[in-house]
Amino acid sequence: MSTAMYLTPTVYATMTDDYDMDDAAVTTTDVDYDLTTMCERGKVREFRKLYEPPLYCVIVLLGALGNLLVIWMYLHFKSRLKTMTDVFLLNLAFADILFLGTLPFWAADAIQGWTFGLALCKVTSAVYKINFFSSMLLLTCISIDRYIVIVQTTKAQNSKKRHLMCSKLMCVFVWLLAILLALPELIFAQNKVDIDQNQFCTMVYTPNENNRIKIMVLALQICMGFCVPLFIMTFCYAVIIHTLLKTKNFQKHKALRVIFSVVAVFVLSQLPYNSMLVFEATQAANVTVTDCDQLQSFDIVTQIMKSIAYTHCCLNPFLYAFVGVRFRRDVIKLLRSHGCVRSPSKHSKKSSSYRASVMSDTETTQALSL
């Protein structure tokens, strides 16, 4: 998601000059940003034009459909916002929607370069990063809430109002922290011009010893955007699984499937791209790849890994909201109230049972079933 903490979709768009590196002294800064020593990156440009716009279109459509439905449901059933997880889910949906709003700009950038000016370059990059970090941190908050609800049941039941207030304060803290983490985007995002006079919005660092600013920004991205959330989620869900295995609830295997799905999707969607960021930081510290063909391959692989990471905003509504029976029931009720779905027969009403989701309810017995 931006070259610093989470590479912007245009990070490699600036590496598109028709110079080669014969007889050039190769440094990390040269490889990334110096137009006089860059490899020819025409193949990367063409790949971005063909690959990113249609993919971003699909992600925006699916992500907007799911997240807007979540927001619509919460705004319609305001009484639902009585648990910490519900507050986090609503904020997560807003974060994903704002994130999706930046993708059309990057799709246009892939096709024709950046034509929106420096101010919008900085703002879009910052908004993009704010919502990436807020999304990751909110997922972490949800895992902590599930830990409190399932593992520390008594405390959760005895202080519901305090926990609800705490969740709102946590959301404020998450957004403020995300804004703070996005400051490098406002500082370093710039319009760059390639040899063909095409402009691109990307991160431009002032050359310095060992490229330490870029390394610090990348390290912050990897740490706060992946490592910390993964560590907390792993700990919380490991303890939850241990607790579930000791229960006699016959539906606990369904709860375990939900937990494994949440962790698996997070790792599979975020690990590949963060691995590429680690390689990028290594390159900044000590150039290990100087061959132009290898650099082009690295650029293309990074674009693919990045797009996999983007799919998480489409999956969040299904992993954290629609998986719950209570949530699905309320969505159907909402659609019925607007004439989108037919009302069920009396027989089907009697046969339907209310069972809550492990990802969306606060009572321990409800939280162990789907």
N, C-alpha and C positions, 0 to 999 in steps of 0.2 A: 503494500500500500504506500508509499513514497520512499525515496531512496534512503532517507535517514532511518527513522525508527521502523518504518514499514514502507519499502520503496514505492514511490508513486508509479503509476502505470507508465510514466514517461521516462523513467530513470535511464533506460537504455536507448530511448529515442534520440538522445543527444549524441550518442556514439555512432554517428551516421556519416562521417566524412569520407571522402574518397582518397584520403592520404593513406599510405601504408607505413609500416614501422621500420622499413629498411634504413639502416644507419641512424635511427633515432634512439636517443637514450631513454629507455623505458623506466618510468617511475609509476607509482600507484596513481598519483594525480594525473600524469600524462595519459595513462590508459583510460581513466574515467572521464576526464573533462577537457584536456588540452586538445583543441581542434587541430593543432599542427602535428600531432603525433598519433592520431587515432587510426585504427584499422578501418577499412571500408565496411560499413554496416548496412548496405543496401538490402541484403537478404533479411536482416532483422526488421527493417522498415516494412518490407513487403509482407512478412509474416504477421506483423502487428495489424496491418490494414485488413488482412483476410481473417485473422483469428479473433481479435478483440471485439470489434463492433457487434457481430452476431451473438457472440457469447455473452457480452454485457447486456444485450437486449433481452436474452432469455433470463438472465439473473435478475434484471430489474423487474420484468413482468411477474416471474414467480415469487420473488421476494416481496414485491409490493402487494400482490394478492394476499399472501399469507399474513404479512405484518399489518396491513390495513384492516384485515378481518379481525385480528387480535385487538387492535386499537378500537375499532367500531364496537366490538363486543364489550370491552371494558367501559367505554363511555356510555353504552346503553344500559348495562347492568352495573351501575356505580357501587352497588352494595357488595360487589365481588371484591373490591379493593380493601379487604379487611385482613389480609395476611401479608407477610413480608414478601413471599414469592410472587403474589399477584402484583404488588408494587414494582418489584424487580422486572417482571415480565412485561408490564406496560412500558417501563423505561427502556427495556431491551428492544421492544418493537419500534419505539421512536428512534432509538439509536440506529437500528437497521434501516429504517426508512430514510433517515438523513444520509446515511452512508450510500444507499442506493441512488440518492439524488445526485451524487458526484460522478457516478459512472458514465452518464451520457457525455459529460465534458471530456472524460478520458477517451471515450470511443471516438468523439470528434477529433481529438488530438491525434489519435492513431491514424485517422484517415487523411487529415489535411494540416496537421501541426496545430500549435496553440495560437488561436486567433482572438482570444478573449481578454488580452491585456495582462499587465503585471499584477494589478490589484486583485483581479479575480483568480489569477494563478496562485497567489499566496492564500487567499481566503478559501478557495476550493481545496487546496492541499491541506490547510489547517482543519477545515470542517471534516474532510475525509479522515484525517488522523484522529481527531477528537472522537468521532463515532466508532472508529476501530477500537481504540483503547476503552471507551466506555462500554462497548459490547463485550469485550473480553473480561473486564472487571465485573460487569453485571452477571455474567455467567458464573464467575467465582462467587459472588454474593449468593446466588441461587443455591450453589452446592453447600455453602455454609449454613444457609437456612434449612436445607434438607437435613443436614447433620443435627441441627438443634431440634428440629421437629421429631425426628425419628430416634436419635440416640439420647437426647436429653428431654424426653417427653414431658416430665413434670414441670420443668422450668418453662417450657414452651406454653403449657396450658395455664400456668399461674401468672404469666405476665404478658398476655397477648397485646394489651394496649401499649405497653412499653416497647415490645418488639416491633409493633407497627410504626410507632414514632421513630424507633431506631432505624427501620428500613428506609423511611423518608430522608432521614439525616444521612444515611449511607449513600442514597442516590445523589444527594447534593454533593457529598464528598467525591463520589465517583466522577461526576461531571466536571467538578473543579480540577481534580487530578488529571483527567483526560485533557482539559484545556491547557494545563501546565505542561504536560508531556508533548503537546502539539506545538509549543512555542518555536522549536527549531524550524518547523514548516514556514512560519511567518518570517523568520529571520533569513533562512537560506534558500527558499523557493525563488527561482528566477526564470526569466525568459532567456533561452539560449537560441542561437542561430547556427544552423549547420551550413555546410558548403553550398547547398542548394538554396540558401536563404529561407529555409523553413524554420519557423519558431517552435520551440518546445518548452513546456513548463516542467522544470526539473530542479533537483537540489544542487546547488553550487556552493562548494565549500572553499574558503580561503586556503590556499596551500600553506601547510604548516609542517613542522617536524613530525615525521611518522604518521601524518594524516590523522592526528589524534582526535580532532573534533568529530570527524566522520566515524571513527571507531567507537567513540563514546556514544554517539547518537544511535548507531546500529546496536551496540550492546544494550542500551536502554530499551530499544524496540524489542529485542529478543527476550530480555529479562521480564519486562512488564507486560508484553503482549503475548508471551507464551510460557516461559519457565515458571513464573510465579503462579499464574492461573492453573497450570497443569499440576504443579506440586500441591496446591490447596485442594483442587478437585480430586486428585488421586487419594490424598489423605482422608478427606471427608467421605468419599464414596467407599473407600476400603473399610472404614469403621462402620458405615451404614450396612455394607454387605455382611460384615461380621455380626451385626445386630440382627439383620434379617434372617440369617442362617440359624439363629437361636430361637426364632419364633416358631409357633405352630400354625401360623396363618397359611392356609392352603394355596393362597394366591401369591406368595412371596416370590415364586419363580418369575412371575410377570414383572414384579418390581425390579428384580435383578436384571431382566432383559432390558428394561428401560435404562437402568444405570449403565450397563455395559454399552448400550447404544450411544448414550450421551458422551461417555468418555472416548469411545472408539471414533465417533464422528469428529470430535474435537481434535484428537491426535492425528487422524488421517487427513484432515483438512488443513491443519496448521503446521504439522511437523515438516512436511516436504519444503514448504517455502521458507520456514525459519532455518532449515538446514542450509538453504541457499544464502540466506542472510549471514549465517556464520561463515560461509565461504567468502562472501563479499567483504566481511570484516577482516578475514585473513588476508585477502588481496590488498586491502587498504594498509594493513600493518606490514606485510612483506609479500611483494608480488610473486606469485607462484605460477601464474599463467601469462605468457606473453605471446603465444601463438594466436594469430588472428582467427583462424578457423575454430580453435578452441574457445576463444572469447565469444564468437558468434553463437556457437552451440550453447555456451553458458547463458547468453542472453535469452535465447529461445526457450531453453529449459526453465529459466526463471519466470518467463511470461506464463508458461503452462502451470508451474507450481503456484504462482500468484492467483491465477484464475480458480484453481482448486480451493485455495483459501477463501476466495470470495463467496463460494457456494454456501458457506456456513450461514450467511444471513438469510438464505432461502430455507435452510433446514431448521433454524431456530424455532419458528412457530410450531413445527411438527414435533420436534423433540421436547419442547418445554411447555407447550400449550395443548395442541390438538391430541396429544397422546392421552390426555385425561378424559375419562368418561363424563365428568361434570362439565368440563369445558366444551366438549362436543355437544352435550345436551343443551347447553346454553346457546351455542351457535345455531343449532337446529331451531331452538325456540325463537331466536332472533330472526332467522330466515322465514319462519312461519308467520311471524308478526308482520312481515313485509310482503307476504303472499308468494314467497319464492319456493316454499315447500308445503306440501299438503299436510294437514293435521292427521295424526295417526288414528286408527280405529280404537274403539273402547277396549277391544281384546288386546291389542298391542300395548295400550297404556298400562293394562293390568300386568302384562308379562314383563314389562321393562323394569329393571331394578337399578337403584342408584348406587353406584360404586365410584369412589373418588380416585384420583390419580396420585401416584407417588411423586409426581413433579408439581402438583398444584394444590394439594389440600394440607390442612394444618393438624388435623387430629391424627394421632399415631396410627390408629387402626385403619383410617382412610389412606394414610400415606403409604401403607404397605401393599396396597392393591391398585389395580387399574380399572 
